[in-house]
Amino acid sequence: MESTPHQEYQPPGQGFQPPGQRTQPPGQPAQPPGQYDIPPPPAVPPRSVRAIDLRVGKRLLWVGAAAYPLQNITRVYTFTMTPRRKEATLLFLKRTALILSVAFGLTIVAGLAAFADTSTAGGILTFVWLGAIAALVFSVVELFSVLTAPAQYVLAMETSGPSIAMVTSADPHQLDRLVAPIVQAIENPEAEFQVKVEQLLVNPRNYYFGDNVNMYGGSGNVGVGNS
């Protein structure tokens, strides 16, 4: 009587599988024998931005919670704000020269005072150089905050008054496409539209704005005014 080769039991609905080969769970791709299942890489997280509404309605241009009468808007344009890297570098060099000059000057004074009171001179030296190091660290941090700041492509809307509204977007073409609808809304009282843009989150002291401007309310505001 011939013996029948032994086969492993297969669940109903599955085909024959050679002994020793793993059964893949449903919904997962099959891997060659001896290979591990490698999970796919995680998705790239979305950019951390603050979206705001830019909308036109009832003769008003709304940028977030700020409203600008359309008849007061005199200019709509896009441009690239670049960091003040040259000015920041020159300011850092001036600060460093000033800090070291003062520190060395006070060191000489402390050296002269050491002839009268050594302990007092030592305390002065410690205070002077701790202050100098702290000032240098502060200057370095400010320098790198400007050097590492990215250029910002923005949509600017100037008014007949002292205020300018600025917004940005991850898509520069979106800002370019918004210029024409805003200009048309100035001429057409019935025009209405609404889009999502991004709030401009920069330190105004670190950027060229084309004109000299100061941003009211600190970093994070979209409203700026000419200086």
ZAKOL-35108 format. One record per atom (N, C-alpha, C): residue number from 1; residue in one letter; atom name; x, y, z. Coordinates in pm, whole numbers. Layout:
<nodes>
> NUM;a;CA;X;Y;Z
...
</nodes>
This chain:
<nodes>
> 1;m;N;85;-119;0
> 1;m;CA;0;0;0
> 1;m;C;89;125;0
> 2;e;N;64;215;-96
> 2;e;CA;150;333;-107
> 2;e;C;114;435;1
> 3;s;N;221;496;55
> 3;s;CA;199;600;158
> 3;s;C;176;735;92
> 4;t;N;90;812;150
> 4;t;CA;57;945;97
> 4;t;C;145;1049;165
> 5;p;N;213;1137;84
> 5;p;CA;298;1240;148
> 5;p;C;216;1328;242
> 6;h;N;278;1363;354
> 6;h;CA;210;1444;454
> 6;h;C;204;1589;409
> 7;q;N;90;1652;419
> 7;q;CA;71;1793;389
> 7;q;C;12;1862;512
> 8;e;N;58;1989;530
> 8;e;CA;4;2065;644
> 8;e;C;-140;2104;617
> 9;y;N;-215;2113;723
> 9;y;CA;-356;2149;711
> 9;y;C;-369;2296;672
> 10;q;N;-451;2324;574
> 10;q;CA;-478;2460;530
> 10;q;C;-622;2496;565
> 11;p;N;-644;2619;615
> 11;p;CA;-781;2663;642
> 11;p;C;-861;2668;514
> 12;p;N;-989;2649;524
> 12;p;CA;-1073;2653;404
> 12;p;C;-1055;2783;330
> 13;g;N;-1050;2774;197
> 13;g;CA;-1040;2891;112
> 13;g;C;-899;2932;81
> 14;q;N;-796;2863;141
> 14;q;CA;-658;2896;112
> 14;q;C;-595;2781;35
> 15;g;N;-502;2818;-51
> 15;g;CA;-436;2717;-132
> 15;g;C;-328;2647;-56
> 16;f;N;-261;2554;-123
> 16;f;CA;-154;2478;-60
> 16;f;C;-35;2568;-34
> 17;q;N;28;2550;80
> 17;q;CA;145;2627;119
> 17;q;C;252;2530;166
> 18;p;N;374;2542;112
> 18;p;CA;478;2447;152
> 18;p;C;505;2455;300
> 19;p;N;547;2340;359
> 19;p;CA;579;2340;502
> 19;p;C;689;2441;535
> 20;g;N;676;2506;650
> 20;g;CA;780;2597;698
> 20;g;C;763;2740;651
> 21;q;N;673;2764;555
> 21;q;CA;652;2900;508
> 21;q;C;543;2966;590
> 22;r;N;566;3093;629
> 22;r;CA;471;3163;714
> 22;r;C;347;3200;637
> 23;t;N;238;3202;709
> 23;t;CA;112;3246;650
> 23;t;C;98;3396;672
> 24;q;N;79;3472;562
> 24;q;CA;65;3616;573
> 24;q;C;-75;3652;621
> 25;p;N;-87;3742;716
> 25;p;CA;-221;3787;759
> 25;p;C;-292;3853;642
> 26;p;N;-423;3846;643
> 26;p;CA;-499;3909;534
> 26;p;C;-470;4058;524
> 27;g;N;-459;4107;401
> 27;g;CA;-440;4249;378
> 27;g;C;-295;4293;378
> 28;q;N;-197;4202;405
> 28;q;CA;-57;4238;404
> 28;q;C;11;4173;285
> 29;p;N;106;4243;221
> 29;p;CA;174;4186;106
> 29;p;C;264;4070;146
> 30;a;N;274;3973;59
> 30;a;CA;357;3855;87
> 30;a;C;504;3892;75
> 31;q;N;586;3840;164
> 31;q;CA;728;3863;163
> 31;q;C;799;3733;126
> 32;p;N;915;3739;57
> 32;p;CA;990;3617;27
> 32;p;C;1031;3547;155
> 33;p;N;1050;3416;151
> 33;p;CA;1091;3342;271
> 33;p;C;1220;3399;328
> 34;g;N;1223;3412;458
> 34;g;CA;1342;3462;526
> 34;g;C;1349;3613;536
> 35;q;N;1253;3686;476
> 35;q;CA;1253;3831;482
> 35;q;C;1156;3879;589
> 36;y;N;1190;3987;655
> 36;y;CA;1103;4042;758
> 36;y;C;1006;4141;695
> 37;d;N;894;4156;757
> 37;d;CA;797;4254;712
> 37;d;C;842;4392;759
> 38;i;N;873;4480;665
> 38;i;CA;921;4614;696
> 38;i;C;805;4710;683
> 39;p;N;765;4778;788
> 39;p;CA;651;4871;778
> 39;p;C;688;4990;691
> 40;p;N;591;5052;625
> 40;p;CA;620;5169;542
> 40;p;C;664;5286;627
> 41;p;N;743;5378;570
> 41;p;CA;787;5495;649
> 41;p;C;668;5582;687
> 42;p;N;676;5649;801
> 42;p;CA;564;5735;843
> 42;p;C;546;5851;747
> 43;a;N;424;5898;740
> 43;a;CA;394;6010;652
> 43;a;C;459;6137;706
> 44;v;N;497;6227;614
> 44;v;CA;559;6353;653
> 44;v;C;454;6438;725
> 45;p;N;483;6485;846
> 45;p;CA;383;6564;919
> 45;p;C;356;6694;847
> 46;p;N;235;6748;860
> 46;p;CA;203;6876;794
> 46;p;C;277;6991;857
> 47;r;N;295;7098;781
> 47;r;CA;362;7217;831
> 47;r;C;281;7278;946
> 48;s;N;356;7326;1045
> 48;s;CA;289;7391;1158
> 48;s;C;268;7538;1123
> 49;v;N;150;7570;1073
> 49;v;CA;119;7708;1033
> 49;v;C;-15;7745;1092
> 50;r;N;-42;7875;1088
> 50;r;CA;-170;7924;1137
> 50;r;C;-247;7980;1019
> 51;a;N;-349;7908;977
> 51;a;CA;-430;7950;863
> 51;a;C;-529;8055;906
> 52;i;N;-550;8155;821
> 52;i;CA;-648;8259;845
> 52;i;C;-729;8280;717
> 53;d;N;-842;8344;731
> 53;d;CA;-928;8373;616
> 53;d;C;-892;8509;558
> 54;l;N;-882;8512;426
> 54;l;CA;-874;8638;353
> 54;l;C;-1000;8644;268
> 55;r;N;-1088;8739;297
> 55;r;CA;-1215;8742;227
> 55;r;C;-1258;8885;195
> 56;v;N;-1337;8896;92
> 56;v;CA;-1392;9024;47
> 56;v;C;-1543;9015;53
> 57;g;N;-1606;9114;112
> 57;g;CA;-1751;9118;120
> 57;g;C;-1799;9249;177
> 58;k;N;-1902;9305;118
> 58;k;CA;-1962;9431;164
> 58;k;C;-1859;9544;170
> 59;r;N;-1778;9551;62
> 59;r;CA;-1680;9658;46
> 59;r;C;-1571;9658;152
> 60;l;N;-1549;9542;214
> 60;l;CA;-1444;9528;313
> 60;l;C;-1351;9413;275
> 61;l;N;-1224;9431;301
> 61;l;CA;-1126;9324;289
> 61;l;C;-1091;9278;430
> 62;w;N;-1122;9153;459
> 62;w;CA;-1094;9097;591
> 62;w;C;-968;9012;582
> 63;v;N;-871;9040;669
> 63;v;CA;-750;8959;683
> 63;v;C;-750;8906;825
> 64;g;N;-802;8784;843
> 64;g;CA;-825;8735;977
> 64;g;C;-933;8819;1043
> 65;a;N;-901;8880;1156
> 65;a;CA;-998;8964;1228
> 65;a;C;-983;9111;1196
> 66;a;N;-889;9147;1107
> 66;a;CA;-868;9287;1072
> 66;a;C;-945;9321;944
> 67;a;N;-1015;9435;944
> 67;a;CA;-1096;9477;830
> 67;a;C;-1036;9603;768
> 68;y;N;-1029;9606;634
> 68;y;CA;-977;9719;560
> 68;y;C;-1080;9760;455
> 69;p;N;-1129;9885;456
> 69;p;CA;-1221;9929;350
> 69;p;C;-1154;9920;213
> 70;l;N;-1223;9861;118
> 70;l;CA;-1164;9842;-14
> 70;l;C;-1130;9975;-81
> 71;q;N;-1211;10077;-57
> 71;q;CA;-1184;10205;-122
> 71;q;C;-1058;10271;-70
> 72;n;N;-1007;10224;44
> 72;n;CA;-884;10281;100
> 72;n;C;-758;10207;56
> 73;i;N;-774;10095;-14
> 73;i;CA;-658;10018;-58
> 73;i;C;-599;10083;-183
> 74;t;N;-471;10117;-176
> 74;t;CA;-405;10190;-286
> 74;t;C;-309;10103;-366
> 75;r;N;-267;9989;-310
> 75;r;CA;-169;9906;-380
> 75;r;C;-178;9763;-332
> 76;v;N;-176;9669;-427
> 76;v;CA;-176;9526;-396
> 76;v;C;-63;9463;-475
> 77;y;N;27;9392;-408
> 77;y;CA;143;9336;-478
> 77;y;C;203;9222;-396
> 78;t;N;288;9143;-460
> 78;t;CA;362;9036;-394
> 78;t;C;511;9068;-401
> 79;f;N;584;9025;-300
> 79;f;CA;729;9043;-301
> 79;f;C;791;8946;-200
> 80;t;N;922;8933;-208
> 80;t;CA;996;8843;-118
> 80;t;C;1066;8925;-11
> 81;m;N;1033;8899;114
> 81;m;CA;1103;8962;226
> 81;m;C;1229;8882;256
> 82;t;N;1342;8948;259
> 82;t;CA;1469;8880;287
> 82;t;C;1521;8924;423
> 83;p;N;1584;8833;497
> 83;p;CA;1637;8869;629
> 83;p;C;1751;8972;619
> 84;r;N;1766;9050;722
> 84;r;CA;1872;9152;728
> 84;r;C;2002;9087;774
> 85;r;N;2057;8998;696
> 85;r;CA;2175;8922;738
> 85;r;C;2299;9010;747
> 86;k;N;2318;9100;651
> 86;k;CA;2436;9187;653
> 86;k;C;2432;9279;774
> 87;e;N;2316;9343;798
> 87;e;CA;2304;9432;913
> 87;e;C;2323;9357;1043
> 88;a;N;2268;9233;1051
> 88;a;CA;2281;9155;1174
> 88;a;C;2427;9119;1200
> 89;t;N;2502;9088;1095
> 89;t;CA;2644;9054;1112
> 89;t;C;2724;9176;1158
> 90;l;N;2698;9291;1096
> 90;l;CA;2769;9413;1137
> 90;l;C;2735;9452;1280
> 91;l;N;2606;9438;1317
> 91;l;CA;2566;9470;1454
> 91;l;C;2634;9376;1554
> 92;f;N;2647;9248;1518
> 92;f;CA;2714;9152;1606
> 92;f;C;2860;9190;1626
> 93;l;N;2929;9229;1518
> 93;l;CA;3070;9266;1529
> 93;l;C;3086;9391;1615
> 94;k;N;2996;9489;1599
> 94;k;CA;3003;9611;1680
> 94;k;C;2979;9578;1828
> 95;r;N;2879;9494;1853
> 95;r;CA;2851;9458;1992
> 95;r;C;2969;9384;2054
> 96;t;N;3027;9291;1978
> 96;t;CA;3139;9213;2030
> 96;t;C;3257;9304;2063
> 97;a;N;3287;9398;1972
> 97;a;CA;3398;9491;1998
> 97;a;C;3371;9576;2122
> 98;l;N;3246;9623;2136
> 98;l;CA;3212;9706;2252
> 98;l;C;3219;9625;2381
> 99;i;N;3166;9504;2380
> 99;i;CA;3165;9421;2501
> 99;i;C;3307;9389;2545
> 100;l;N;3392;9349;2450
> 100;l;CA;3530;9314;2486
> 100;l;C;3610;9436;2530
> 101;s;N;3583;9550;2468
> 101;s;CA;3653;9672;2508
> 101;s;C;3621;9709;2652
> 102;v;N;3492;9705;2684
> 102;v;CA;3450;9736;2822
> 102;v;C;3507;9634;2920
> 103;a;N;3503;9505;2881
> 103;a;CA;3552;9401;2971
> 103;a;C;3701;9415;2998
> 104;f;N;3779;9441;2894
> 104;f;CA;3924;9457;2913
> 104;f;C;3954;9586;2991
> 105;g;N;3876;9691;2964
> 105;g;CA;3898;9815;3039
> 105;g;C;3873;9796;3188
> 106;l;N;3763;9729;3221
> 106;l;CA;3733;9704;3362
> 106;l;C;3832;9606;3424
> 107;t;N;3887;9517;3341
> 107;t;CA;3990;9425;3392
> 107;t;C;4114;9502;3434
> 108;i;N;4152;9601;3355
> 108;i;CA;4267;9685;3391
> 108;i;C;4240;9760;3521
> 109;v;N;4117;9814;3532
> 109;v;CA;4082;9885;3656
> 109;v;C;4087;9791;3775
> 110;a;N;4036;9668;3757
> 110;a;CA;4041;9570;3867
> 110;a;C;4184;9533;3902
> 111;g;N;4271;9529;3801
> 111;g;CA;4412;9499;3829
> 111;g;C;4477;9608;3913
> 112;l;N;4442;9731;3884
> 112;l;CA;4496;9841;3965
> 112;l;C;4440;9838;4106
> 113;a;N;4310;9801;4117
> 113;a;CA;4249;9795;4249
> 113;a;C;4304;9679;4331
> 114;a;N;4364;9581;4266
> 114;a;CA;4416;9464;4338
> 114;a;C;4529;9502;4432
> 115;f;N;4600;9613;4402
> 115;f;CA;4707;9655;4492
> 115;f;C;4652;9696;4628
> 116;a;N;4528;9746;4629
> 116;a;CA;4468;9789;4756
> 116;a;C;4390;9678;4823
> 117;d;N;4311;9604;4744
> 117;d;CA;4226;9498;4802
> 117;d;C;4212;9386;4701
> 118;t;N;4279;9276;4725
> 118;t;CA;4280;9164;4630
> 118;t;C;4144;9100;4617
> 119;s;N;4073;9082;4728
> 119;s;CA;3943;9015;4723
> 119;s;C;3842;9097;4644
> 120;t;N;3845;9229;4663
> 120;t;CA;3753;9316;4590
> 120;t;C;3782;9312;4440
> 121;a;N;3908;9313;4404
> 121;a;CA;3946;9306;4262
> 121;a;C;3901;9174;4200
> 122;g;N;3914;9065;4275
> 122;g;CA;3870;8935;4223
> 122;g;C;3720;8932;4200
> 123;g;N;3643;8991;4291
> 123;g;CA;3498;8997;4274
> 123;g;C;3459;9079;4154
> 124;i;N;3530;9191;4131
> 124;i;CA;3501;9276;4015
> 124;i;C;3530;9200;3886
> 125;l;N;3642;9132;3881
> 125;l;CA;3678;9056;3761
> 125;l;C;3574;8948;3730
> 126;t;N;3529;8879;3834
> 126;t;CA;3429;8774;3813
> 126;t;C;3299;8832;3759
> 127;f;N;3255;8941;3819
> 127;f;CA;3131;9005;3774
> 127;f;C;3144;9055;3630
> 128;v;N;3256;9116;3598
> 128;v;CA;3278;9173;3464
> 128;v;C;3273;9065;3357
> 129;w;N;3344;8957;3377
> 129;w;CA;3353;8855;3271
> 129;w;C;3229;8768;3263
> 130;l;N;3159;8749;3375
> 130;l;CA;3030;8680;3365
> 130;l;C;2931;8764;3284
> 131;g;N;2931;8896;3311
> 131;g;CA;2845;8983;3233
> 131;g;C;2883;8987;3086
> 132;a;N;3013;8987;3058
> 132;a;CA;3060;8989;2919
> 132;a;C;3020;8861;2846
> 133;i;N;3035;8748;2912
> 133;i;CA;2998;8621;2849
> 133;i;C;2848;8616;2822
> 134;a;N;2768;8662;2919
> 134;a;CA;2622;8663;2900
> 134;a;C;2584;8753;2783
> 135;a;N;2649;8870;2772
> 135;a;CA;2619;8961;2661
> 135;a;C;2661;8901;2527
> 136;l;N;2772;8831;2523
> 136;l;CA;2816;8768;2399
> 136;l;C;2722;8656;2357
> 137;v;N;2676;8578;2454
> 137;v;CA;2581;8471;2422
> 137;v;C;2452;8529;2365
> 138;f;N;2402;8635;2425
> 138;f;CA;2282;8701;2376
> 138;f;C;2303;8751;2233
> 139;s;N;2419;8810;2205
> 139;s;CA;2448;8861;2071
> 139;s;C;2455;8748;1969
> 140;v;N;2514;8635;2008
> 140;v;CA;2523;8521;1916
> 140;v;C;2385;8465;1884
> 141;v;N;2300;8455;1986
> 141;v;CA;2164;8405;1965
> 141;v;C;2088;8496;1870
> 142;e;N;2097;8627;1890
> 142;e;CA;2029;8720;1800
> 142;e;C;2083;8711;1658
> 143;l;N;2214;8695;1644
> 143;l;CA;2274;8684;1511
> 143;l;C;2220;8562;1437
> 144;f;N;2220;8447;1504
> 144;f;CA;2176;8325;1437
> 144;f;C;2026;8324;1412
> 145;s;N;1949;8398;1492
> 145;s;CA;1806;8406;1465
> 145;s;C;1779;8476;1333
> 146;v;N;1868;8568;1294
> 146;v;CA;1854;8636;1165
> 146;v;C;1916;8553;1053
> 147;l;N;2035;8498;1077
> 147;l;CA;2103;8422;972
> 147;l;C;2024;8298;931
> 148;t;N;1952;8238;1024
> 148;t;CA;1876;8117;992
> 148;t;C;1732;8145;951
> 149;a;N;1691;8272;955
> 149;a;CA;1553;8305;917
> 149;a;C;1534;8285;767
> 150;p;N;1425;8220;724
> 150;p;CA;1402;8199;582
> 150;p;C;1343;8323;516
> 151;a;N;1364;8334;384
> 151;a;CA;1296;8439;308
> 151;a;C;1147;8409;305
> 152;q;N;1065;8512;303
> 152;q;CA;920;8497;306
> 152;q;C;858;8564;183
> 153;y;N;781;8487;107
> 153;y;CA;708;8542;-7
> 153;y;C;570;8583;44
> 154;v;N;535;8711;28
> 154;v;CA;414;8763;92
> 154;v;C;328;8839;-8
> 155;l;N;201;8849;27
> 155;l;CA;106;8934;-43
> 155;l;C;81;9056;46
> 156;a;N;107;9175;-8
> 156;a;CA;92;9299;70
> 156;a;C;-19;9383;11
> 157;m;N;-97;9445;99
> 157;m;CA;-206;9533;60
> 157;m;C;-192;9663;137
> 158;e;N;-146;9767;67
> 158;e;CA;-126;9897;128
> 158;e;C;-256;9977;124
> 159;t;N;-274;10062;224
> 159;t;CA;-391;10149;230
> 159;t;C;-347;10295;221
> 160;s;N;-444;10383;206
> 160;s;CA;-414;10526;201
> 160;s;C;-369;10578;337
> 161;g;N;-393;10503;441
> 161;g;CA;-347;10539;574
> 161;g;C;-211;10480;602
> 162;p;N;-174;10465;729
> 162;p;CA;-41;10414;764
> 162;p;C;-31;10262;771
> 163;s;N;-138;10189;744
> 163;s;CA;-136;10044;767
> 163;s;C;-115;9966;638
> 164;i;N;-53;9849;654
> 164;i;CA;-32;9753;546
> 164;i;C;-71;9616;598
> 165;a;N;-146;9540;519
> 165;a;CA;-181;9403;556
> 165;a;C;-91;9309;477
> 166;m;N;-35;9210;546
> 166;m;CA;55;9113;481
> 166;m;C;15;8973;521
> 167;v;N;13;8882;422
> 167;v;CA;-11;8740;448
> 167;v;C;87;8661;363
> 168;t;N;101;8534;393
> 168;t;CA;190;8447;319
> 168;t;C;119;8317;287
> 169;s;N;187;8226;215
> 169;s;CA;128;8098;178
> 169;s;C;241;8004;140
> 170;a;N;216;7873;159
> 170;a;CA;313;7774;117
> 170;a;C;321;7766;-35
> 171;d;N;218;7813;-105
> 171;d;CA;213;7814;-251
> 171;d;C;227;7959;-299
> 172;p;N;344;8000;-348
> 172;p;CA;359;8139;-395
> 172;p;C;263;8175;-506
> 173;h;N;227;8079;-593
> 173;h;CA;136;8108;-703
> 173;h;C;-3;8147;-652
> 174;q;N;-42;8093;-535
> 174;q;CA;-171;8132;-479
> 174;q;C;-173;8282;-449
> 175;l;N;-63;8334;-395
> 175;l;CA;-56;8477;-365
> 175;l;C;-61;8560;-493
> 176;d;N;11;8514;-596
> 176;d;CA;9;8587;-723
> 176;d;C;-132;8591;-782
> 177;r;N;-204;8478;-769
> 177;r;CA;-339;8472;-826
> 177;r;C;-439;8557;-748
> 178;l;N;-407;8593;-624
> 178;l;CA;-500;8673;-544
> 178;l;C;-495;8822;-577
> 179;v;N;-389;8867;-643
> 179;v;CA;-376;9010;-671
> 179;v;C;-491;9059;-758
> 180;a;N;-519;8987;-869
> 180;a;CA;-624;9032;-961
> 180;a;C;-763;9033;-897
> 181;p;N;-805;8929;-824
> 181;p;CA;-938;8934;-761
> 181;p;C;-954;9050;-663
> 182;i;N;-848;9082;-588
> 182;i;CA;-859;9192;-493
> 182;i;C;-872;9325;-567
> 183;v;N;-793;9342;-673
> 183;v;CA;-802;9466;-752
> 183;v;C;-941;9477;-816
> 184;q;N;-992;9367;-869
> 184;q;CA;-1126;9369;-929
> 184;q;C;-1233;9400;-825
> 185;a;N;-1214;9352;-701
> 185;a;CA;-1311;9380;-595
> 185;a;C;-1313;9527;-559
> 186;i;N;-1198;9596;-574
> 186;i;CA;-1194;9739;-546
> 186;i;C;-1285;9815;-644
> 187;e;N;-1290;9767;-769
> 187;e;CA;-1370;9833;-873
> 187;e;C;-1514;9783;-878
> 188;n;N;-1537;9665;-822
> 188;n;CA;-1670;9604;-829
> 188;n;C;-1727;9591;-688
> 189;p;N;-1824;9676;-650
> 189;p;CA;-1878;9673;-513
> 189;p;C;-1947;9543;-477
> 190;e;N;-1991;9465;-577
> 190;e;CA;-2064;9343;-548
> 190;e;C;-1974;9221;-535
> 191;a;N;-1845;9235;-556
> 191;a;CA;-1754;9121;-555
> 191;a;C;-1743;9063;-415
> 192;e;N;-1740;8930;-408
> 192;e;CA;-1720;8859;-281
> 192;e;C;-1641;8731;-307
> 193;f;N;-1548;8701;-221
> 193;f;CA;-1477;8574;-227
> 193;f;C;-1408;8551;-94
> 194;q;N;-1362;8429;-71
> 194;q;CA;-1295;8392;53
> 194;q;C;-1193;8282;24
> 195;v;N;-1073;8296;75
> 195;v;CA;-968;8195;59
> 195;v;C;-895;8177;191
> 196;k;N;-822;8068;202
> 196;k;CA;-738;8042;319
> 196;k;C;-594;8079;286
> 197;v;N;-532;8158;371
> 197;v;CA;-392;8192;359
> 197;v;C;-325;8164;493
> 198;e;N;-199;8204;506
> 198;e;CA;-125;8180;629
> 198;e;C;-84;8311;692
> 199;q;N;-93;8315;823
> 199;q;CA;-54;8435;896
> 199;q;C;97;8452;890
> 200;l;N;141;8576;877
> 200;l;CA;283;8606;869
> 200;l;C;342;8610;1010
> 201;l;N;424;8511;1042
> 201;l;CA;480;8499;1176
> 201;l;C;630;8525;1169
> 202;v;N;669;8651;1175
> 202;v;CA;809;8689;1168
> 202;v;C;836;8801;1268
> 203;n;N;964;8818;1298
> 203;n;CA;1007;8934;1375
> 203;n;C;1040;9044;1274
> 204;p;N;965;9155;1271
> 204;p;CA;986;9257;1168
> 204;p;C;1124;9318;1171
> 205;r;N;1193;9314;1285
> 205;r;CA;1328;9372;1291
> 205;r;C;1428;9290;1210
> 206;n;N;1395;9165;1176
> 206;n;CA;1489;9078;1108
> 206;n;C;1477;9081;956
> 207;y;N;1382;9159;901
> 207;y;CA;1353;9152;759
> 207;y;C;1354;9288;693
> 208;y;N;1387;9287;561
> 208;y;CA;1362;9403;475
> 208;y;C;1217;9396;430
> 209;f;N;1146;9504;439
> 209;f;CA;1008;9509;395
> 209;f;C;990;9589;266
> 210;g;N;1099;9625;201
> 210;g;CA;1088;9711;86
> 210;g;C;1084;9855;132
> 211;d;N;977;9897;198
> 211;d;CA;971;10026;267
> 211;d;C;1007;10002;413
> 212;n;N;1035;10109;485
> 212;n;CA;1058;10097;628
> 212;n;C;925;10086;699
> 213;v;N;902;9973;763
> 213;v;CA;774;9951;829
> 213;v;C;796;9897;968
> 214;n;N;699;9919;1054
> 214;n;CA;698;9861;1188
> 214;n;C;569;9782;1204
> 215;m;N;581;9660;1252
> 215;m;CA;462;9577;1270
> 215;m;C;402;9603;1406
> 216;y;N;275;9637;1409
> 216;y;CA;208;9665;1535
> 216;y;C;171;9534;1605
> 217;g;N;186;9530;1736
> 217;g;CA;143;9414;1813
> 217;g;C;247;9305;1822
> 218;g;N;366;9325;1768
> 218;g;CA;471;9226;1782
> 218;g;C;462;9116;1679
> 219;s;N;541;9011;1699
> 219;s;CA;548;8901;1603
> 219;s;C;413;8829;1596
> 220;g;N;372;8798;1474
> 220;g;CA;248;8724;1458
> 220;g;C;135;8806;1404
> 221;n;N;146;8939;1403
> 221;n;CA;40;9023;1350
> 221;n;C;56;9039;1200
> 222;v;N;-56;9053;1129
> 222;v;CA;-50;9077;987
> 222;v;C;-52;9225;956
> 223;g;N;-84;9310;1052
> 223;g;CA;-91;9453;1029
> 223;g;C;40;9521;1056
> 224;v;N;87;9603;961
> 224;v;CA;210;9678;980
> 224;v;C;185;9821;939
> 225;g;N;269;9910;983
> 225;g;CA;254;10050;948
> 225;g;C;384;10111;905
> 226;n;N;381;10205;813
> 226;n;CA;501;10273;766
> 226;n;C;564;10352;880
> 227;s;N;694;10351;884
> 227;s;CA;765;10432;984
> 227;s;C;823;10556;918
</nodes>
